[in-house]
Amino acid sequence: MSLDIEDRKTVGKDLLKIEEGYPIGMPVCRSLGEGLLECRSNIKHGIARVIFCLSGTQMIALNGSIKKTQQTPRQEIELALKRKWEMGL
């Protein structure tokens, strides 16, 4: 599912909040462990999640999805970890 322009702006603003104010906590950002963090954005169809990691002063987005369950699915975390590993982080 792709996001419309308003939802993309909402996600972008939340990522910017994290970038400018890190560390920032819930409801916008939380740790998933293993060096992964999650940005949570309220959009029209639920909650968008962007899993990211930090490398020095860089924020690296690894995976994104629309929330369908209470917890972040393990397969979404595994995919983000795989991408993190592939980048040598």
DSSP file (Angstrom, degrees, kcal/mol; ACC not computed):
  #  RESIDUE AA STRUCTURE BP1 BP2  ACC     N-H-->O    O-->H-N    N-H-->O    O-->H-N    TCO  KAPPA ALPHA  PHI   PSI    X-CA   Y-CA   Z-CA
    1    1 A M              0   0    0      0, 0.0     2,-0.3     0, 0.0    65,-0.0   0.000 360.0 360.0 360.0 127.1    0.0    0.0    0.0
    2    2 A S        -     0   0    0      1,-0.0     2,-0.3     0, 0.0     0, 0.0  -0.677 360.0-119.7 -95.5 155.0    1.4    3.4   -1.0
    3    3 A L        -     0   0    0     -2,-0.3     2,-0.0     1,-0.1    -1,-0.0  -0.673  20.5-123.2 -94.2 145.1    0.7    6.5    1.0
    4    4 A D     >  -     0   0    0     -2,-0.3     4,-2.5     1,-0.1     5,-0.2  -0.275  39.5 -92.5 -76.7 174.5   -1.0    9.6   -0.3
    5    5 A I  H  > S+     0   0    0      1,-0.2     4,-2.1     2,-0.2     5,-0.1   0.859 124.4  51.6 -59.9 -40.2    0.7   13.0   -0.2
    6    6 A E  H  > S+     0   0    0      2,-0.2     4,-2.1     1,-0.2    -1,-0.2   0.921 111.9  46.4 -64.5 -43.4   -0.8   14.0    3.2
    7    7 A D  H  > S+     0   0    0      2,-0.2     4,-2.4     1,-0.2    -2,-0.2   0.892 111.0  52.3 -66.8 -38.8    0.2   10.7    4.8
    8    8 A R  H  X S+     0   0    0     -4,-2.5     4,-2.5     1,-0.2    -1,-0.2   0.892 109.2  50.5 -62.7 -38.6    3.7   11.0    3.4
    9    9 A K  H  X S+     0   0    0     -4,-2.1     4,-2.6    -5,-0.2    -2,-0.2   0.906 109.1  51.5 -64.3 -41.1    4.0   14.5    4.8
   10   10 A T  H  X S+     0   0    0     -4,-2.1     4,-2.1     2,-0.2    -2,-0.2   0.934 112.0  45.6 -61.2 -47.1    2.8   13.3    8.3
   11   11 A V  H  X S+     0   0    0     -4,-2.4     4,-2.4     1,-0.2    -2,-0.2   0.919 112.9  51.2 -62.8 -43.6    5.5   10.5    8.3
   12   12 A G  H  X S+     0   0    0     -4,-2.5     4,-2.2     1,-0.2    -2,-0.2   0.896 109.0  50.4 -60.6 -41.9    8.1   13.0    7.1
   13   13 A K  H  X S+     0   0    0     -4,-2.6     4,-2.2     2,-0.2    -1,-0.2   0.893 111.0  49.1 -64.6 -39.4    7.2   15.5    9.9
   14   14 A D  H  X S+     0   0    0     -4,-2.1     4,-2.0     2,-0.2    -2,-0.2   0.897 110.5  49.9 -68.4 -39.0    7.5   12.7   12.5
   15   15 A L  H  X S+     0   0    0     -4,-2.4     4,-2.6     1,-0.2    -2,-0.2   0.895 110.7  51.0 -63.4 -38.3   10.8   11.6   11.2
   16   16 A L  H  X S+     0   0    0     -4,-2.2     4,-2.8     2,-0.2     5,-0.3   0.893 105.9  55.1 -65.7 -39.8   12.0   15.2   11.3
   17   17 A K  H  X S+     0   0    0     -4,-2.2     4,-2.1     1,-0.2    -1,-0.2   0.924 111.9  44.3 -56.9 -44.5   10.8   15.5   14.9
   18   18 A I  H  X S+     0   0    0     -4,-2.0     4,-1.4     2,-0.2    -2,-0.2   0.933 112.9  50.9 -66.0 -45.7   13.0   12.5   15.8
   19   19 A E  H  < S+     0   0    0     -4,-2.6    -2,-0.2     1,-0.2    -1,-0.2   0.900 118.1  37.9 -59.3 -42.7   15.9   13.8   13.8
   20   20 A E  H  < S+     0   0    0     -4,-2.8    -1,-0.2     1,-0.2    -2,-0.2   0.775 128.1  31.8 -81.3 -26.8   15.8   17.2   15.5
   21   21 A G  H  < S-     0   0    0     -4,-2.1    -2,-0.2    -5,-0.3    -1,-0.2   0.270  86.5-177.5-118.8  13.2   14.9   16.1   19.0
   22   22 A Y     <  +     0   0    0     -4,-1.4     2,-0.1    -3,-0.2    -4,-0.0  -0.323  65.3  51.6 -60.6 136.0   16.5   12.7   19.5
   23   23 A P  S    S+     0   0    0      0, 0.0     2,-0.4     0, 0.0    -1,-0.1   0.410  80.0 153.3 -81.8 139.1   16.2   11.0   21.9
   24   24 A I        -     0   0    0     -2,-0.1    -2,-0.1     1,-0.0     2,-0.1  -0.971  24.9-152.5-130.4 144.5   12.4   11.3   21.8
   25   25 A G    >>  -     0   0    0     -2,-0.4     4,-1.8     1,-0.3     3,-1.1  -0.091  34.0  -2.4-104.3-159.3   10.0    8.8   23.2
   26   26 A M  T 34 S+     0   0    0      1,-0.3    -1,-0.3     2,-0.2     4,-0.1  -0.310 106.3  32.5 -64.5 150.1    6.5    7.6   22.7
   27   27 A P  T 34 S+     0   0    0      0, 0.0    -1,-0.3     0, 0.0    13,-0.1  -0.992 132.1  31.9 -91.1   1.3    4.2    8.0   21.1
   28   28 A V  T <4 S+     0   0    0     -3,-1.1    12,-3.0     1,-0.2     2,-0.4   0.874 124.1  19.6 -86.0 -38.6    6.4    9.0   18.2
   29   29 A C  E  <  +A   39   0A   0     -4,-1.8     2,-0.3    10,-0.2    -1,-0.2  -0.984  58.4 167.5-139.8 141.9    9.5    6.9   18.7
   30   30 A R  E     -A   38   0A   0      8,-1.8     8,-2.8    -2,-0.4     2,-0.3  -0.993  34.9-107.5-150.0 155.9   10.4    3.7   20.5
   31   31 A S  E     -A   37   0A   0     -2,-0.3     6,-0.3     6,-0.2     3,-0.1  -0.598  18.6-172.9 -81.7 140.8   13.3    1.2   20.7
   32   32 A L  E     -     0   0A   0      4,-2.8     5,-0.2     1,-0.3    -1,-0.1   0.385  46.6-116.2-107.1  -1.6   12.8   -2.2   19.2
   33   33 A G  E >  S+A   36   0A   0      3,-0.9     3,-1.9     1,-0.0    -1,-0.3  -0.112  90.4  72.0  86.5 168.4   16.1   -3.6   20.5
   34   34 A E  T 3  S-     0   0    0      1,-0.3     3,-0.1    -3,-0.1    -1,-0.0   0.767 130.7 -59.4  56.9  29.5   19.1   -4.8   18.5
   35   35 A G  T 3  S+     0   0    0      1,-0.3    19,-0.5    18,-0.0     2,-0.3   0.555 107.8 126.1  80.5   7.6   19.9   -1.2   17.5
   36   36 A L  E <   -A   33   0A   0     -3,-1.9    -4,-2.8    17,-0.1    -3,-0.9  -0.778  36.6-172.6-101.9 144.4   16.5   -0.7   15.8
   37   37 A L  E     -AB  31  52A   0     15,-3.0    15,-2.7    -2,-0.3     2,-0.4  -0.895  13.2-138.9-128.4 161.4   14.1    2.1   16.5
   38   38 A E  E     -AB  30  51A   0     -8,-2.8    -8,-1.8    -2,-0.3     2,-0.5  -0.983   1.9-154.8-128.7 128.9   10.5    2.7   15.3
   39   39 A C  E     -AB  29  50A   0     11,-2.9    11,-2.2    -2,-0.4     2,-0.5  -0.878  16.4-159.8 -95.6 128.8    8.9    5.9   14.2
   40   40 A R  E     - B   0  49A   0    -12,-3.0     2,-0.4    -2,-0.5     9,-0.2  -0.953   9.7-176.3-116.3 124.1    5.1    5.8   14.6
   41   41 A S  E     - B   0  48A   0      7,-2.6     7,-2.9    -2,-0.5     2,-0.7  -0.973  24.5-132.0-124.2 129.1    2.9    8.2   12.6
   42   42 A N  E     + B   0  47A   0     -2,-0.4     5,-0.2     5,-0.2     2,-0.2  -0.693  39.3 167.9 -78.2 117.2   -0.9    8.5   12.9
   43   43 A I  E >   - B   0  46A   0      3,-2.5     3,-1.6    -2,-0.7   -36,-0.0  -0.680  50.4 -87.9-122.2 177.8   -2.2    8.5    9.3
   44   44 A K  T 3  S+     0   0    0      1,-0.3     3,-0.1    -2,-0.2    -2,-0.0   0.854 123.8  40.9 -56.6 -39.9   -5.7    8.2    7.8
   45   45 A H  T 3  S-     0   0    0      1,-0.1     2,-0.4     0, 0.0    -1,-0.3   0.079 128.1 -74.9-101.8  23.7   -5.8    4.4    7.7
   46   46 A G  E <  S-B   43   0A   0     -3,-1.6    -3,-2.5    20,-0.0     2,-0.5  -0.982  82.0 -21.7 130.7-132.7   -4.1    3.7   11.0
   47   47 A I  E     -B   42   0A   0     -2,-0.4    20,-4.3    20,-0.4     2,-0.4  -0.984  48.9-148.2-126.8 125.8   -0.5    4.0   12.1
   48   48 A A  E     -BC  41  66A   0     -7,-2.9    -7,-2.6    -2,-0.5     2,-0.4  -0.740  15.2-157.4 -88.9 140.1    2.5    4.0    9.7
   49   49 A R  E     -BC  40  65A   0     16,-3.5    16,-2.4    -2,-0.4     2,-0.5  -0.968  10.8-172.5-120.2 133.1    5.7    2.5   11.1
   50   50 A V  E     -BC  39  64A   0    -11,-2.2   -11,-2.9    -2,-0.4     2,-0.5  -0.981  12.4-154.0-123.0 118.7    9.2    3.2    9.9
   51   51 A I  E     +BC  38  63A   0     12,-3.1    11,-3.2    -2,-0.5    12,-1.6  -0.788  27.9 161.2 -91.6 130.9   12.0    1.1   11.3
   52   52 A F  E     -BC  37  61A   0    -15,-2.7   -15,-3.0    -2,-0.5     2,-0.3  -0.893  26.3-149.6-142.0 169.7   15.3    2.8   11.3
   53   53 A C  E     - C   0  60A   0      7,-1.9     7,-3.0    -2,-0.3     2,-0.4  -0.881  20.6-119.1-134.3 170.1   18.8    2.7   12.9
   54   54 A L  E     - C   0  59A   0    -19,-0.5     2,-0.4    -2,-0.3     5,-0.2  -0.913  20.0-176.9-113.3 139.1   21.4    5.3   13.7
   55   55 A S  E >   - C   0  58A   0      3,-2.6     3,-2.3    -2,-0.4     2,-0.4  -0.883  68.7 -54.6-134.6 102.1   24.9    5.4   12.3
   56   56 A G  T 3  S-     0   0    0     -2,-0.4     0, 0.0     1,-0.3     0, 0.0  -0.541 123.3 -19.6  63.6-120.6   26.9    8.2   13.8
   57   57 A T  T 3  S+     0   0    0     -2,-0.4     2,-0.3    -3,-0.1    -1,-0.3   0.308 119.0 101.7 -99.0   8.3   24.7   11.3   13.1
   58   58 A Q  E <   -C   55   0A   0     -3,-2.3    -3,-2.6     2,-0.0     2,-0.6  -0.745  59.7-149.4 -98.9 141.8   22.7    9.6   10.3
   59   59 A M  E     -C   54   0A   0     -2,-0.3     2,-0.6    -5,-0.2    -5,-0.2  -0.943  17.7-162.7-103.6 121.2   19.2    8.2   10.6
   60   60 A I  E     -C   53   0A   0     -7,-3.0    -7,-1.9    -2,-0.6     2,-0.3  -0.916   9.7-144.8-115.8 112.3   18.8    5.3    8.2
   61   61 A A  E     +C   52   0A   0     -2,-0.6    -9,-0.3    -9,-0.2     3,-0.1  -0.588  23.5 171.5 -74.1 129.3   15.3    4.1    7.3
   62   62 A L  E     -     0   0A   0    -11,-3.2     2,-0.3     1,-0.4   -10,-0.2   0.699  58.6  -1.7-111.8 -28.8   15.3    0.3    6.9
   63   63 A N  E     -C   51   0A   0    -12,-1.6   -12,-3.1     2,-0.0    -1,-0.4  -0.979  54.2-162.5-164.2 148.8   11.7   -0.7    6.5
   64   64 A G  E     +C   50   0A   0     -2,-0.3     2,-0.3   -14,-0.2   -14,-0.2  -0.990  16.9 155.0-139.2 149.3    8.2    0.8    6.5
   65   65 A S  E     -C   49   0A   0    -16,-2.4   -16,-3.5    -2,-0.3     2,-0.5  -0.970  42.3-101.4-159.8 169.6    4.7   -0.6    7.0
   66   66 A I  E     -C   48   0A   0     -2,-0.3   -18,-0.2   -18,-0.2     2,-0.2  -0.888  47.9-108.2-100.5 132.1    1.1    0.1    8.0
   67   67 A K        +     0   0    0    -20,-4.3   -20,-0.4    -2,-0.5     3,-0.1  -0.380  49.9 155.2 -64.7 127.1    0.3   -1.1   11.5
   68   68 A K        +     0   0    0      3,-0.2     2,-0.3    -2,-0.2    -1,-0.2   0.475  63.1  42.3-124.5 -14.8   -2.1   -4.0   11.5
   69   69 A T  S    S-     0   0    0      2,-0.2    -1,-0.1     1,-0.1     0, 0.0  -0.851  83.7-111.8-130.0 165.4   -1.2   -5.6   14.8
   70   70 A Q  S    S+     0   0    0     -2,-0.3     2,-0.3    -3,-0.1    -1,-0.1   0.921 103.1  44.3 -63.1 -45.3   -0.6   -4.3   18.4
   71   71 A Q  S    S-     0   0    0      1,-0.0    -2,-0.2    -3,-0.0    -3,-0.2  -0.680 100.3 -97.7 -99.6 154.8    3.1   -5.3   18.2
   72   72 A T        -     0   0    0     -2,-0.3     5,-0.1     1,-0.1    -2,-0.1  -0.588  51.9-109.6 -67.2 123.4    5.5   -4.8   15.4
   73   73 A P    >>  -     0   0    0      0, 0.0     4,-1.6     0, 0.0     3,-0.9  -0.258  17.1-127.2 -59.0 140.8    5.5   -8.2   13.5
   74   74 A R  H 3> S+     0   0    0      1,-0.3     4,-2.9     2,-0.2     5,-0.2   0.840 108.7  60.1 -57.8 -35.0    8.8  -10.1   13.9
   75   75 A Q  H 3> S+     0   0    0      1,-0.2     4,-2.0     2,-0.2    -1,-0.3   0.841 103.0  51.5 -65.9 -31.5    9.1  -10.5   10.1
   76   76 A E  H <> S+     0   0    0     -3,-0.9     4,-1.9     2,-0.2    -1,-0.2   0.894 112.5  46.0 -68.5 -40.1    9.2   -6.7    9.8
   77   77 A I  H  X S+     0   0    0     -4,-1.6     4,-2.7     2,-0.2    -2,-0.2   0.912 111.3  52.2 -67.2 -43.5   12.0   -6.5   12.4
   78   78 A E  H  X S+     0   0    0     -4,-2.9     4,-2.4     1,-0.2    -2,-0.2   0.895 109.1  50.2 -60.4 -41.2   13.9   -9.4   10.7
   79   79 A L  H  X S+     0   0    0     -4,-2.0     4,-2.3     2,-0.2    -1,-0.2   0.917 111.3  48.3 -63.5 -43.4   13.7   -7.6    7.4
   80   80 A A  H  X S+     0   0    0     -4,-1.9     4,-2.5     2,-0.2    -2,-0.2   0.911 111.6  49.9 -63.5 -42.4   15.1   -4.4    8.9
   81   81 A L  H  X S+     0   0    0     -4,-2.7     4,-2.7     2,-0.2    -2,-0.2   0.904 109.6  51.7 -62.9 -40.9   17.9   -6.3   10.7
   82   82 A K  H  X S+     0   0    0     -4,-2.4     4,-2.5     2,-0.2    -2,-0.2   0.927 111.8  46.1 -60.9 -45.3   18.8   -8.0    7.4
   83   83 A R  H  X S+     0   0    0     -4,-2.3     4,-1.4     2,-0.2    -2,-0.2   0.885 111.8  51.7 -66.4 -37.9   19.0   -4.6    5.6
   84   84 A K  H  <>S+     0   0    0     -4,-2.5     5,-2.3     1,-0.2     3,-0.3   0.934 111.7  46.8 -61.9 -45.8   21.0   -3.2    8.5
   85   85 A W  H ><5S+     0   0    0     -4,-2.7     3,-1.6     1,-0.2    -2,-0.2   0.900 108.2  55.5 -63.1 -41.7   23.4   -6.1    8.3
   86   86 A E  H 3<5S+     0   0    0     -4,-2.5    -1,-0.2     1,-0.3    -2,-0.2   0.795 105.9  52.7 -62.3 -28.4   23.7   -5.8    4.5
   87   87 A M  T 3<5S-     0   0    0     -4,-1.4    -1,-0.3    -3,-0.3    -2,-0.2   0.487 117.9-114.7 -84.9  -3.2   24.7   -2.1    4.9
   88   88 A G  T < 5       0   0    0     -3,-1.6    -3,-0.2    -4,-0.3    -2,-0.1   0.772 360.0 360.0  76.9  26.4   27.5   -3.2    7.3
   89   89 A L      <       0   0    0     -5,-2.3    -4,-0.2    -6,-0.2    -5,-0.1   0.417 360.0 360.0-101.0 360.0   25.9   -1.5   10.3
